[in-house]
Amino acid sequence: MKRAVLKGYVAVLCVGILICAITSALIFDAKITGITENDMKVLATSLEEGFERAVQQQQDRQAPLDQDFYETLAMDLSRSAEGHRVTLISPEGEVVGDSEIDSTTMENHGDRAEIREAGYDRVGTMIRESDTLGYKMIYAAIQTENGYYLRVAGEYQGLISDLISFLPAIFGSVCVALLAAVVLANRFAKSVSRPIVDLSQSLVDVKDGSAVLKPETYPYDALQDMAQCINRLSENVRANIGRLHEERDKIRYILDNMNEGFVLLDQGETVLIINHSACQFFGCEKNVIGRSFLRATRDMDFISSVEKAMKTGKVVTFDCHSEGRILEANIYLVGKEEEREEGQAKPEKERAPGEQDRGLLQLHEEKSADGGVIIILTDVTDSRNSVKLRREFFSNASHELKTPITSIKGFAEMLSSDIELEPSQKQEFIRRIAMETERMNGLINDIIMISRMESGDIAENLTEVDFASVIKECVDEVQPLCASEDVRISSRLDPCLIRSDRKDLYSLASNLISNAVKYNKKGGRVEITLQNKGDRAVLRVFNEGEGIPEEKQARIFERFYRLDQGRSKAVGGTGLGLAIVKHVVERYGGTVALSSSEQEGTVFTVNLPKQKEQEG
């Protein structure tokens, strides 16, 4: 422990020094970079005067402003700038002169960040790797009065060289810190480790309740609290030992009234204890106690699992099926007792009538002390089904939520980074974040809605609702989507009153109609009809999409099932629309049918009673 404290103390100190050094280097690099950028701007401004003066003199001499003139001018300006690279660029972005590279071999520079910035801010700067020279440079560009750009470049050393310059200071600080840490940690470890060794030794005495410590003799409050806790624990152990005999008398009652099956076998696979539930599971009687386990069951899974548990000493768990139910069997090895409690069970003839059951249990415990197994049988049908449904639900929900969250994270990181973005790019990122947020919100709302539908946790607000007006509202809402997808939509709606919750009918119609538009083809059509047929309303939604393959039609109403992942991501949606439709239809005692082919398109037909069928 002393060594661990020492290592931890030194490690924390070294990490702190390293963080301070790196932070200082970053701040130093930022200040040096800012100063360098400002110097380059000043240099570019001063060279601008020489450029304009040379151009004016050339024009006064009526000499041509050709490639040779600009090449020579770039070299002259570079010499006056103490060897910094100078590049002359035309208003169209063409390089007309460079002090180090043949300008005729250079590509158009109009898209360079520093040139674009100089175009609207007169002076622009940028640090990046030079496409021509192959190493990082700092650029400063200025737009002259005649529209030309004069760019000055200098080599940029960067953060690594700054960190290297800090290495001697970091190394010296670490050496001094290590020396101080060794001295301080050594003294601290001694003051902590000695009392802890004493406390750990006292824990051995807790098992029989004999541990007694004096907290006031320890130097730290935390150690005094630990000593007090050990004393309290020892007192509790003494009290618990006194209660063990009382609890032992309750075992038989508890076992016979528990829902789980319980069986205790000795090493010879003789049944010592079997409760009522286990008898029901195995189809046997209590008279198998004292007999071979084969009298209780002939199931080879149980017999082989008991033998395996005895041989390996490990817990054996498996599922078995009985009359449509799933039973989980857990088989535990009972270890041998190294020490027996003093005293033996009373002879049967000397026991009072009320003591007979307790004596039998004690006898079984003594028989199993040499080793055996415990079998626990639990009906896990409902829990297994629930776990399976939850696992599928959370897996699908997590997969669907991952995409918008990843997009939002990526765009947010771009906006918060140091990368310079155009205002139009920022607006596009913000728009995409809002779109992904809305998509995620819609998914969560659909998940909540379908979860509440499945659990029945929805307050009903039944009224006479005109289904035709609900459908018309949904049609009006998808008109912008129809325009963007070039889809024509038509409807023939008979007035139809249904006693229902308007929100349920809206969810049903909205999902069917929006899907018909989203999964249609360009220039396709959607036809919606609503008819009264006696005491039922029939809604038919047709679209001219590619159709749904017959082998996939059976799964189309499953939660998160997508026919075409790529197409589904492109048109949006949550993958829960048709699942919601199915739940709404079933909630009102209706039916929904699907007919689809690649040649004729897809038709969803919903048949709803006008009066909700009463449950029960």
Secondary structure, DSSP 4 states (H G I P E B T S, - for coil): -HHHHHHHHHHHHHHHHHHHHHHHHHHHHHHHHHHHHHHHHHHHHHHHHHHHHHHHHHHHTT----HHHHHHHHHHHHHHTTT-EEEEE-TTS-EEEESSS-GGGSPP-TT-HHHHHHHHHSEEEEEEE-TTTSSEEEEEEEE-TTS-EEEEEEE---HHHHHHHHHHHHHHHHHHHHHHHHHHHHHHHHHHHHHHHHHHHHGGGGGGT-----GGGSSSHHHHHHHHHHHHHHHHHHHHHHHHHHHHHTHHHHHHT-SSEEEEEETT-BEEEE-HHHHHHHT--GGGTTSBGGGT---HHHHHHHHHHHHH-S-EEEEEEETTEEEEEEEEEEPPPSSPPSS-PPPGGGS-GGGHHHHHHHHHHHHHTT-EEEEEEEE-HHHHHHHHHHHHHHHHHHHHHHHHHHHHHHHHHHHHSS----HHHHHHHHHHHHHHHHHHHHHHHHHHHHHHHHHT------EEEEHHHHHHHHHHHTHHHHHHHT-EEEEEE---EEEE-HHHHHHHHHHHHHHHHHTS-TT-EEEEEEEEETTEEEEEEEE-SS---GGGGGGTTSTT--S-HHHHHHH---S-HHHHHHHHHHHTT-EEEEEEETTTEEEEEEEEESSPPPP-
